[in-house]
């Protein structure tokens, strides 16, 4: 444990020095994400090696450990069967750290969950939702699924909401009611399904931190406009 702590401190200080040299003592999201993951990976390797050394100190277990280590095929089979999910998440974490489709502090949407990336750990990524709750997502799921990152390229994101209405509601009336909002939004028919019609309503851009509040205001404005025209029977806004 002492060695692991010392190495962890060394990696941390080295990463800080590199950040200072490259970005003027500012720990960027790219460096921060990779540094956190590297520290945990180094710690895991040191602890595993220390465990094997400790086991080898016992005479009875020494022969067992030697036999297991000598048979790489057996070791791979045991590890693959007992920890296949853990290893898959670990490998996915390495891929995410290298490719970096998401970084510490990014505003992301993963399936139905949205929030800010708080940490990228060995087996899972921590996302803090808009309500303050934390969502723990396995790294393998991130690496193999769809991920929307609103901050990886631009500092601002579009404020947009969806409004679903039945087919019977006149589309021209809906478009007229929504485009009459002030400030005027961009309204379009986004999708038609067997359940109804989805209207997309967008109004400007904002920072990721302000997007939730902006979308809430736009959604409320849209509902008030539709209600005033008698078009809310029934309606669901998402």
DOMAR-661890 format. One line per field, with one value per atom (N, C-alpha, C): x, y negated, z negated; atom name. Coordinates in nm, 3 decimals, decimal comma, m for minus. Example, Ala and Ser with C-alpha at 12.3 -4.5 7.8 and 13.67 -1.06 7.14 Angstrom:
<rs>
x	c(1,319|1,230|1,320|1,285|1,367|1,290);
y	c(0,569|0,450|0,330|0,225|0,106|m0,003);
z	c(m0,780|m0,780|m0,780|m0,708|m0,714|m0,787);
atom	c(N|CA|C|N|CA|C);
</rs>
This chain:
<rs>
x	c(0,082|0,000|0,086|0,196|0,285|0,346|0,390|0,447|0,344|0,223|0,117|0,090|0,089|0,065|0,177|0,302|0,416|0,411|0,383|0,375|0,259|0,147|0,032|0,067|0,140|0,182|0,276|0,366|0,460|0,387|0,291|0,213|0,134|0,076|m0,003|0,082|0,199|0,287|0,338|0,373|0,421|0,314|0,191|0,081|0,058|0,069|0,055|0,164|0,286|0,395|0,375|0,328|0,300|0,189|0,086|m0,023|0,028|0,118|0,174|0,257|0,329|0,415|0,334|0,226|0,149|0,045|m0,028|m0,143|m0,135|m0,014|0,000|m0,061|m0,032|m0,076|m0,227|m0,292|m0,436|m0,458|m0,525|m0,551|m0,672|m0,647|m0,754|m0,836|m0,961|m1,040|m0,971|m0,896|m0,826|m0,722|m0,637|m0,532|m0,592|m0,693|m0,755|m0,813|m0,883|m0,945|m0,839|m0,737|m0,633|m0,552|m0,526|m0,446|m0,519|m0,647|m0,725|m0,726|m0,751|m0,759|m0,623|m0,516|m0,381|m0,343|m0,375|m0,342|m0,411|m0,538|m0,610|m0,558|m0,520|m0,468|m0,334|m0,247|m0,117|m0,136|m0,229|m0,258|m0,306|m0,393|m0,444|m0,332|m0,245|m0,134|m0,042|m0,008|0,081|0,018|m0,110|m0,178|m0,184|m0,208|m0,212|m0,075|0,030|0,165|0,200|0,164|0,190|0,117|m0,006|m0,082|m0,016|0,030|0,098|0,228|0,301|0,425|0,394|0,288|0,251|0,212|0,137|0,097|0,218|0,317|0,435|0,521|0,498|0,577|0,536|0,420|0,373|0,413|0,479|0,535|0,428|0,315|0,211|0,150|0,128|0,067|0,167|0,296|0,400|0,395|0,382|0,377|0,252|0,142|0,018|0,031|0,087|0,103|0,197|0,306|0,401|0,336|0,256|0,188|0,089|0,016|m0,083|m0,015|0,092|0,164|0,232|0,274|0,341|0,244|0,119|0,020|m0,060|m0,012|m0,079|m0,218|m0,234|m0,364|m0,468|m0,425|m0,517|m0,550|m0,450|m0,473|m0,570|m0,550|m0,637|m0,780|m0,793|m0,927|m0,998|m0,924|m0,984|m1,025|m0,934|m0,965|m1,079|m1,076|m1,179|m1,317|m1,325|m1,454|m1,503|m1,413|m1,453|m1,469|m1,397|m1,398|m1,416|m1,491|m1,505|m1,573|m1,673|m1,742|m1,652|m1,578|m1,486|m1,377|m1,321|m1,216|m1,270|m1,391|m1,451|m1,468|m1,512|m1,528|m1,393|m1,291|m1,157|m1,099|m1,112|m1,062|m1,139|m1,270|m1,350|m1,308|m1,272|m1,225|m1,097|m1,006|m0,881|m0,913|m1,006|m1,045|m1,105|m1,192|m1,254|m1,151|m1,053|m0,950|m0,862|m0,834|m0,748|m0,826|m0,943|m1,022|m1,090|m1,132|m1,195|m1,318|m1,421|m1,548|m1,617|m1,572|m1,621|m1,505|m1,512|m1,406|m1,467|m1,384|m1,432|m1,490|m1,612|m1,676|m1,762|m1,761|m1,844|m1,991|m2,075|m2,220|m2,262|m2,314|m2,340|m2,482|m2,527|m2,654|m2,625|m2,654|m2,630|m2,765|m2,816|m2,950|m3,049|m3,115|m3,213|m3,157|m3,030|m2,968|m2,882|m2,900|m2,821|m2,756|m2,639|m2,571|m2,429|m2,349|m2,210|m2,119|m2,017|m1,923|m1,842|m1,850|m1,781|m1,653|m1,650|m1,531|m1,536|m1,417|m1,404|m1,317|m1,378|m1,307|m1,273|m1,211|m1,164|m1,278|m1,388|m1,497|m1,622|m1,638|m1,759|m1,729|m1,821|m1,811|m1,923|m1,892|m1,988|m2,038|m2,170|m2,234|m2,328|m2,313|m2,401|m2,518|m2,640|m2,760|m2,799|m2,897|m2,944|m3,006|m3,057|m3,116|m3,013|m2,885|m2,781|m2,746|m2,829|m2,801|m2,692|m2,623|m2,513|m2,556|m2,518|m2,550|m2,421|m2,416|m2,297|m2,319|m2,241|m2,260|m2,139|m2,156|m2,041|m1,970|m1,838|m1,760|m1,788|m1,815|m1,844|m1,971|m2,067|m2,191|m2,167|m2,078|m2,044|m1,971|m1,875|m1,792|m1,874|m1,981|m2,058|m2,192|m2,225|m2,355|m2,345|m2,460|m2,466|m2,442|m2,360|m2,323|m2,332|m2,405|m2,411|m2,330|m2,232|m2,147|m2,169|m2,224|m2,259|m2,145|m2,034|m1,929|m1,793|m1,781|m1,649|m1,591|m1,677|m1,630|m1,662|m1,789|m1,832|m1,872|m1,858|m1,888|m2,037|m2,115|m2,258|m2,336|m2,457|m2,543|m2,679|m2,749|m2,881|m2,984|m3,077|m3,188|m3,307|m3,348|m3,452|m3,536|m3,668|m3,759|m3,850|m3,913|m4,008|m4,148|m4,245|m4,386|m4,460|m4,527|m4,604|m4,752|m4,816|m4,959|m5,025|m5,154|m5,225|m5,232|m5,256|m5,266|m5,381|m5,486|m5,606|m5,583|m5,481|m5,456|m5,400|m5,457|m5,416|m5,272|m5,186|m5,044|m5,021|m5,100|m5,082|m5,110|m5,213|m5,245|m5,133|m5,077|m4,968|m4,847|m4,809|m4,693|m4,714|m4,836|m4,866|m4,859|m4,914|m4,913|m4,772|m4,689|m4,553|m4,460|m4,474|m4,387|m4,424|m4,543|m4,585|m4,519|m4,449|m4,380|m4,274|m4,244|m4,139|m4,041|m3,910|m3,852|m3,891|m3,902|m3,955|m3,862|m3,915|m3,834|m3,837|m3,754|m3,757|m3,841|m3,950|m4,044|m4,048|m4,045|m4,054|m4,124|m4,184|m4,241|m4,127|m4,092|m3,971|m3,998|m4,120|m4,144|m4,294|m4,335|m4,474|m4,474|m4,539|m4,547|m4,693|m4,715|m4,852|m4,913|m4,828|m4,879|m4,910|m4,852|m4,876|m4,770|m4,767|m4,673|m4,580|m4,450|m4,353|m4,309|m4,326|m4,283|m4,158|m4,057|m3,932|m3,934|m3,907|m3,910|m3,773|m3,702|m3,569|m3,561|m3,485|m3,473|m3,330|m3,247|m3,114|m3,021|m2,913|m2,811|m2,777|m2,722|m2,682|m2,566|m2,511|m2,407|m2,471|m2,395|m2,453|m2,517|m2,457|m2,511|m2,647|m2,674|m2,801|m2,903|m2,865|m2,955|m3,082|m3,070|m3,187|m3,290|m3,243|m3,334|m3,395|m3,313|m3,365|m3,468|m3,444|m3,539|m3,669|m3,657|m3,778|m3,864|m3,800|m3,873|m3,940|m3,867|m3,923|m4,038|m4,025|m4,133|m4,259|m4,242|m4,357|m4,422|m4,341|m4,396|m4,477|m4,423|m4,491|m4,625|m4,628|m4,752|m4,856|m4,812|m4,907|m4,966|m4,881|m4,929|m5,029|m5,000|m5,090|m5,220|m5,210|m5,331|m5,420|m5,360|m5,437|m5,514|m5,462|m5,531|m5,620|m5,631|m5,715|m5,662|m5,530|m5,468|m5,409|m5,440|m5,379|m5,474|m5,525|m5,615|m5,601|m5,515|m5,413|m5,281|m5,182|m5,050|m4,947|m4,830|m4,719|m4,596|m4,533|m4,410|m4,293|m4,187|m4,070|m3,946);
y	c(0,120|0,000|m0,126|m0,123|m0,238|m0,267|m0,159|m0,177|m0,231|m0,180|m0,227|m0,376|m0,416|m0,556|m0,645|m0,600|m0,677|m0,693|m0,583|m0,589|m0,678|m0,669|m0,752|m0,900|m0,936|m1,075|m1,118|m1,028|m1,061|m1,086|m0,998|m1,014|m1,144|m1,174|m1,296|m1,420|m1,425|m1,542|m1,556|m1,441|m1,446|m1,499|m1,455|m1,504|m1,652|m1,700|m1,843|m1,924|m1,873|m1,944|m1,949|m1,838|m1,837|m1,935|m1,941|m2,036|m2,179|m2,207|m2,341|m2,377|m2,279|m2,305|m2,324|m2,249|m2,252|m2,362|m2,378|m2,469|m2,577|m2,609|m2,720|m2,695|m2,579|m2,542|m2,524|m2,498|m2,471|m2,324|m2,255|m2,112|m2,099|m2,076|m2,068|m1,941|m1,936|m1,813|m1,691|m1,709|m1,597|m1,539|m1,626|m1,581|m1,526|m1,593|m1,550|m1,410|m1,384|m1,252|m1,143|m1,165|m1,064|m1,045|m1,152|m1,142|m1,063|m1,088|m1,014|m0,864|m0,832|m0,691|m0,624|m0,692|m0,634|m0,607|m0,699|m0,679|m0,555|m0,537|m0,420|m0,290|m0,296|m0,177|m0,136|m0,232|m0,202|m0,145|m0,202|m0,152|m0,007|0,025|0,161|0,260|0,223|0,311|0,337|0,233|0,248|0,339|0,320|0,403|0,549|0,574|0,713|0,779|0,707|0,762|0,787|0,693|0,710|0,830|0,853|0,968|1,099|1,106|1,228|1,251|1,144|1,159|1,206|1,152|1,193|1,340|1,384|1,525|1,616|1,569|1,654|1,672|1,594|1,606|1,726|1,780|1,897|2,022|2,112|2,230|2,311|2,332|2,413|2,346|2,213|2,141|2,107|2,114|2,080|2,174|2,306|2,404|2,384|2,350|2,326|2,203|2,096|1,973|1,995|2,070|2,097|2,176|2,276|2,356|2,276|2,187|2,105|2,008|1,944|1,848|1,915|2,041|2,112|2,150|2,160|2,198|2,074|2,005|1,882|1,910|2,027|2,061|2,079|2,148|2,168|2,037|1,952|1,823|1,738|1,739|1,662|1,714|1,849|1,907|1,871|1,879|1,847|1,701|1,613|1,471|1,437|1,499|1,470|1,513|1,626|1,675|1,599|1,577|1,518|1,367|1,303|1,156|1,100|1,168|1,123|0,986|0,963|0,834|0,723|0,753|0,653|0,618|0,720|0,696|0,619|0,651|0,580|0,432|0,402|0,263|0,193|0,267|0,209|0,175|0,269|0,245|0,130|0,128|0,018|m0,115|m0,114|m0,237|m0,287|m0,194|m0,233|m0,294|m0,234|m0,287|m0,426|m0,445|m0,575|m0,681|m0,641|m0,736|m0,778|m0,685|m0,716|m0,797|m0,748|m0,815|m0,942|m0,940|m1,052|m1,107|m1,024|m1,079|m1,161|m1,143|m1,225|m1,253|m1,368|m1,410|m1,462|m1,478|m1,534|m1,673|m1,696|m1,826|m1,839|m1,740|m1,748|m1,728|m1,795|m1,777|m1,672|m1,558|m1,445|m1,392|m1,320|m1,246|m1,103|m1,009|m0,867|m0,796|m0,754|m0,696|m0,799|m0,769|m0,862|m0,946|m0,930|m1,001|m1,117|m1,233|m1,351|m1,408|m1,468|m1,528|m1,566|m1,591|m1,633|m1,520|m1,489|m1,383|m1,428|m1,350|m1,383|m1,304|m1,181|m1,098|m0,982|m0,940|m0,821|m0,722|m0,618|m0,522|m0,397|m0,301|m0,182|m0,104|m0,088|m0,003|m0,081|m0,203|m0,278|m0,427|m0,500|m0,646|m0,707|m0,813|m0,880|m1,007|m1,014|m1,131|m1,193|m1,322|m1,392|m1,452|m1,407|m1,452|m1,593|m1,646|m1,781|m1,798|m1,688|m1,695|m1,676|m1,665|m1,647|m1,503|m1,409|m1,268|m1,218|m1,112|m1,056|m0,928|m0,916|m0,800|m0,725|m0,596|m0,515|m0,425|m0,449|m0,380|m0,293|m0,162|m0,075|m0,124|m0,118|m0,168|m0,090|0,040|0,121|0,070|0,028|m0,024|m0,155|m0,237|m0,363|m0,339|m0,246|m0,221|m0,161|m0,087|m0,020|m0,084|m0,194|m0,257|m0,394|m0,460|m0,594|m0,697|m0,795|m0,897|m1,033|m1,125|m1,263|m1,351|m1,421|m1,511|m1,653|m1,740|m1,875|m1,975|m1,936|m2,034|m1,996|m1,886|m1,842|m1,929|m1,995|m2,080|m2,227|m2,254|m2,392|m2,416|m2,542|m2,578|m2,598|m2,618|m2,640|m2,529|m2,505|m2,400|m2,461|m2,394|m2,440|m2,409|m2,500|m2,479|m2,432|m2,308|m2,248|m2,152|m2,154|m2,062|m1,998|m1,887|m1,817|m1,826|m1,842|m1,843|m1,742|m1,647|m1,544|m1,581|m1,568|m1,594|m1,484|m1,460|m1,359|m1,399|m1,298|m1,326|m1,421|m1,418|m1,497|m1,646|m1,685|m1,828|m1,889|m2,001|m2,066|m2,115|m2,069|m2,103|m2,252|m2,311|m2,453|m2,538|m2,500|m2,574|m2,559|m2,439|m2,415|m2,499|m2,498|m2,575|m2,724|m2,772|m2,914|m2,953|m2,868|m2,898|m2,901|m2,808|m2,800|m2,906|m2,937|m3,039|m3,179|m3,195|m3,326|m3,358|m3,263|m3,287|m3,394|m3,464|m3,565|m3,539|m3,535|m3,544|m3,425|m3,448|m3,347|m3,226|m3,106|m2,985|m2,931|m2,833|m2,759|m2,633|m2,619|m2,508|m2,424|m2,293|m2,204|m2,075|m2,011|m1,877|m1,778|m1,719|m1,636|m1,489|m1,440|m1,296|m1,269|m1,170|m1,124|m0,975|m0,930|m0,789|m0,748|m0,623|m0,575|m0,634|m0,684|m0,741|m0,889|m0,960|m1,103|m1,173|m1,305|m1,388|m1,459|m1,454|m1,521|m1,652|m1,760|m1,892|m1,932|m1,974|m2,019|m2,171|m2,222|m2,365|m2,407|m2,491|m2,535|m2,686|m2,728|m2,873|m2,907|m2,945|m2,995|m2,890|m2,939|m2,854|m2,906|m2,817|m2,855|m2,768|m2,797|m2,711|m2,581|m2,472|m2,346|m2,357|m2,438|m2,453|m2,521|m2,604|m2,678|m2,612|m2,503|m2,441|m2,386|m2,323|m2,264|m2,372|m2,485|m2,594|m2,655|m2,671|m2,727|m2,637|m2,505|m2,410|m2,409|m2,422|m2,425|m2,547|m2,663|m2,784|m2,772|m2,717|m2,701|m2,603|m2,496|m2,396|m2,458|m2,538|m2,603|m2,703|m2,779|m2,875|m2,802|m2,689|m2,613|m2,559|m2,509|m2,456|m2,566|m2,682|m2,794|m2,837|m2,842|m2,883|m2,783|m2,654|m2,551|m2,549|m2,569|m2,571|m2,689|m2,803|m2,922|m2,901|m2,816|m2,788|m2,664|m2,607|m2,489|m2,363|m2,352|m2,239|m2,134|m2,142|m2,051|m1,943|m1,864|m1,758|m1,634|m1,535|m1,544|m1,589|m1,619|m1,658|m1,611|m1,576|m1,542|m1,613|m1,688|m1,758|m1,688|m1,670|m1,600|m1,686);
z	c(0,000|0,000|0,000|m0,077|m0,082|0,055|0,124|0,257|0,354|0,346|0,434|0,411|0,285|0,253|0,308|0,293|0,341|0,493|0,563|0,709|0,752|0,681|0,713|0,701|0,595|0,578|0,689|0,730|0,837|0,969|1,000|1,124|1,120|1,004|0,990|1,011|0,946|0,959|1,102|1,164|1,301|1,395|1,373|1,455|1,436|1,314|1,288|1,359|1,356|1,422|1,573|1,629|1,773|1,808|1,723|1,747|1,741|1,647|1,634|1,756|1,809|1,924|2,052|2,064|2,189|2,190|2,078|2,078|1,971|1,927|1,834|1,698|1,641|1,506|1,496|1,609|1,611|1,643|1,554|1,575|1,666|1,795|1,893|1,873|1,926|1,914|1,972|2,082|2,144|2,050|1,994|1,903|1,775|1,722|1,597|1,610|1,720|1,740|1,749|1,829|1,846|1,720|1,648|1,526|1,419|1,401|1,301|1,333|1,459|1,497|1,482|1,524|1,514|1,370|1,282|1,139|1,085|1,119|1,068|1,131|1,259|1,325|1,266|1,242|1,180|1,040|0,964|0,829|0,835|0,930|0,942|0,975|1,069|1,107|0,988|0,913|0,797|0,692|0,666|0,565|0,609|0,737|0,786|0,775|0,813|0,802|0,654|0,568|0,425|0,368|0,415|0,366|0,407|0,530|0,576|0,500|0,472|0,394|0,253|0,193|0,058|0,055|0,156|0,161|0,176|0,253|0,276|0,152|0,048|m0,074|m0,158|m0,130|m0,205|m0,128|m0,198|m0,132|m0,060|m0,128|m0,067|0,054|0,043|0,153|0,262|0,227|0,325|0,444|0,416|0,524|0,609|0,541|0,614|0,704|0,647|0,725|0,842|0,818|0,926|1,039|1,001|1,103|1,183|1,112|1,183|1,278|1,228|1,311|1,429|1,412|1,520|1,632|1,597|1,697|1,738|1,838|1,882|1,938|2,000|2,056|1,945|1,836|1,724|1,657|1,640|1,578|1,661|1,792|1,880|1,875|1,867|1,861|1,732|1,620|1,491|1,485|1,526|1,524|1,619|1,736|1,834|1,788|1,715|1,668|1,546|1,449|1,322|1,329|1,416|1,416|1,556|1,640|1,778|1,786|1,701|1,704|1,653|1,546|1,490|1,590|1,654|1,753|1,873|1,914|2,027|1,995|1,872|1,831|1,820|1,772|1,760|1,897|1,991|2,127|2,192|2,171|2,225|2,165|2,035|1,971|2,033|2,067|2,135|2,271|2,344|2,476|2,464|2,364|2,344|2,306|2,227|2,184|2,300|2,391|2,506|2,610|2,649|2,752|2,700|2,574|2,506|2,577|2,598|2,646|2,537|2,412|2,302|2,206|2,139|2,049|1,920|1,817|1,693|1,718|1,673|1,689|1,812|1,902|2,023|1,990|2,067|2,057|2,159|2,113|2,201|2,183|2,284|2,278|2,318|2,229|2,252|2,241|2,356|2,362|2,306|2,193|2,138|2,024|1,995|1,882|1,932|1,870|1,906|1,781|1,798|1,684|1,719|1,616|1,630|1,585|1,665|1,630|1,508|1,403|1,278|1,261|1,310|1,295|1,394|1,440|1,524|1,448|1,395|1,310|1,389|1,321|1,391|1,454|1,383|1,430|1,472|1,426|1,459|1,460|1,522|1,531|1,448|1,376|1,289|1,358|1,375|1,436|1,332|1,312|1,217|1,292|1,258|1,327|1,290|1,363|1,336|1,199|1,140|1,007|0,896|0,933|0,833|0,804|0,849|0,827|0,919|0,877|0,954|1,024|1,150|1,231|1,259|1,225|1,245|1,367|1,471|1,598|1,628|1,649|1,682|1,808|1,806|1,920|2,048|2,035|2,154|2,223|2,145|2,202|2,275|2,222|2,287|2,418|2,414|2,533|2,647|2,615|2,718|2,750|2,680|2,701|2,764|2,774|2,831|2,721|2,751|2,655|2,722|2,658|2,708|2,614|2,671|2,594|2,646|2,560|2,602|2,588|2,527|2,497|2,552|2,622|2,663|2,776|2,853|2,963|2,937|2,902|2,884|2,738|2,697|2,558|2,535|2,643|2,630|2,699|2,652|2,708|2,743|2,833|2,874|2,766|2,747|2,654|2,737|2,717|2,801|2,720|2,743|2,676|2,780|2,742|2,829|2,770|2,856|2,817|2,903|2,836|2,908|2,907|3,024|3,036|3,118|3,097|3,177|3,324|3,410|3,553|3,587|3,504|3,534|3,518|3,444|3,422|3,549|3,592|3,717|3,707|3,798|3,794|3,818|3,907|3,934|3,810|3,733|3,611|3,508|3,500|3,404|3,441|3,568|3,612|3,591|3,618|3,600|3,453|3,366|3,223|3,166|3,209|3,154|3,211|3,339|3,399|3,351|3,290|3,239|3,105|3,046|2,920|2,937|2,826|2,828|2,713|2,744|2,878|2,963|3,093|3,184|3,193|3,176|3,188|3,331|3,356|3,483|3,460|3,534|3,514|3,641|3,623|3,739|3,699|3,798|3,776|3,784|3,669|3,662|3,691|3,659|3,673|3,672|3,750|3,750|3,726|3,620|3,587|3,571|3,540|3,519|3,393|3,301|3,176|3,184|3,282|3,293|3,375|3,363|3,438|3,338|3,367|3,280|3,345|3,271|3,316|3,238|3,309|3,247|3,237|3,116|3,091|3,037|3,112|3,071|3,057|2,956|2,933|2,890|2,985|2,953|2,895|2,832|2,773|2,634|2,552|2,417|2,373|2,258|2,202|2,155|2,147|2,100|1,961|1,875|1,740|1,739|1,840|1,846|1,937|2,003|2,101|2,037|1,921|1,856|1,823|1,767|1,733|1,858|1,963|2,088|2,152|2,149|2,206|2,126|1,994|1,909|1,942|1,958|1,993|2,129|2,226|2,360|2,360|2,284|2,276|2,216|2,110|2,047|2,142|2,215|2,313|2,421|2,468|2,572|2,523|2,401|2,346|2,327|2,281|2,264|2,398|2,502|2,634|2,690|2,674|2,724|2,645|2,515|2,433|2,470|2,498|2,534|2,664|2,753|2,879|2,873|2,753|2,737|2,803|2,810|2,882|2,788|2,660|2,563|2,516|2,606|2,562|2,650|2,609|2,504|2,564|2,480|2,527|2,427|2,475|2,387|2,436|2,351|2,386|2,322|2,399|2,347|2,365);
atom	c(N|CA|C|N|CA|C|N|CA|C|N|CA|C|N|CA|C|N|CA|C|N|CA|C|N|CA|C|N|CA|C|N|CA|C|N|CA|C|N|CA|C|N|CA|C|N|CA|C|N|CA|C|N|CA|C|N|CA|C|N|CA|C|N|CA|C|N|CA|C|N|CA|C|N|CA|C|N|CA|C|N|CA|C|N|CA|C|N|CA|C|N|CA|C|N|CA|C|N|CA|C|N|CA|C|N|CA|C|N|CA|C|N|CA|C|N|CA|C|N|CA|C|N|CA|C|N|CA|C|N|CA|C|N|CA|C|N|CA|C|N|CA|C|N|CA|C|N|CA|C|N|CA|C|N|CA|C|N|CA|C|N|CA|C|N|CA|C|N|CA|C|N|CA|C|N|CA|C|N|CA|C|N|CA|C|N|CA|C|N|CA|C|N|CA|C|N|CA|C|N|CA|C|N|CA|C|N|CA|C|N|CA|C|N|CA|C|N|CA|C|N|CA|C|N|CA|C|N|CA|C|N|CA|C|N|CA|C|N|CA|C|N|CA|C|N|CA|C|N|CA|C|N|CA|C|N|CA|C|N|CA|C|N|CA|C|N|CA|C|N|CA|C|N|CA|C|N|CA|C|N|CA|C|N|CA|C|N|CA|C|N|CA|C|N|CA|C|N|CA|C|N|CA|C|N|CA|C|N|CA|C|N|CA|C|N|CA|C|N|CA|C|N|CA|C|N|CA|C|N|CA|C|N|CA|C|N|CA|C|N|CA|C|N|CA|C|N|CA|C|N|CA|C|N|CA|C|N|CA|C|N|CA|C|N|CA|C|N|CA|C|N|CA|C|N|CA|C|N|CA|C|N|CA|C|N|CA|C|N|CA|C|N|CA|C|N|CA|C|N|CA|C|N|CA|C|N|CA|C|N|CA|C|N|CA|C|N|CA|C|N|CA|C|N|CA|C|N|CA|C|N|CA|C|N|CA|C|N|CA|C|N|CA|C|N|CA|C|N|CA|C|N|CA|C|N|CA|C|N|CA|C|N|CA|C|N|CA|C|N|CA|C|N|CA|C|N|CA|C|N|CA|C|N|CA|C|N|CA|C|N|CA|C|N|CA|C|N|CA|C|N|CA|C|N|CA|C|N|CA|C|N|CA|C|N|CA|C|N|CA|C|N|CA|C|N|CA|C|N|CA|C|N|CA|C|N|CA|C|N|CA|C|N|CA|C|N|CA|C|N|CA|C|N|CA|C|N|CA|C|N|CA|C|N|CA|C|N|CA|C|N|CA|C|N|CA|C|N|CA|C|N|CA|C|N|CA|C|N|CA|C|N|CA|C|N|CA|C|N|CA|C|N|CA|C|N|CA|C|N|CA|C|N|CA|C|N|CA|C|N|CA|C|N|CA|C|N|CA|C|N|CA|C|N|CA|C|N|CA|C|N|CA|C|N|CA|C|N|CA|C|N|CA|C|N|CA|C|N|CA|C|N|CA|C|N|CA|C|N|CA|C|N|CA|C|N|CA|C|N|CA|C|N|CA|C|N|CA|C|N|CA|C|N|CA|C|N|CA|C|N|CA|C|N|CA|C|N|CA|C|N|CA|C|N|CA|C|N|CA|C|N|CA|C|N|CA|C|N|CA|C|N|CA|C|N|CA|C|N|CA|C|N|CA|C|N|CA|C|N|CA|C|N|CA|C|N|CA|C|N|CA|C|N|CA|C|N|CA|C|N|CA|C|N|CA|C|N|CA|C|N|CA|C|N|CA|C|N|CA|C|N|CA|C|N|CA|C|N|CA|C|N|CA|C|N|CA|C|N|CA|C|N|CA|C|N|CA|C|N|CA|C|N|CA|C|N|CA|C|N|CA|C);
</rs>
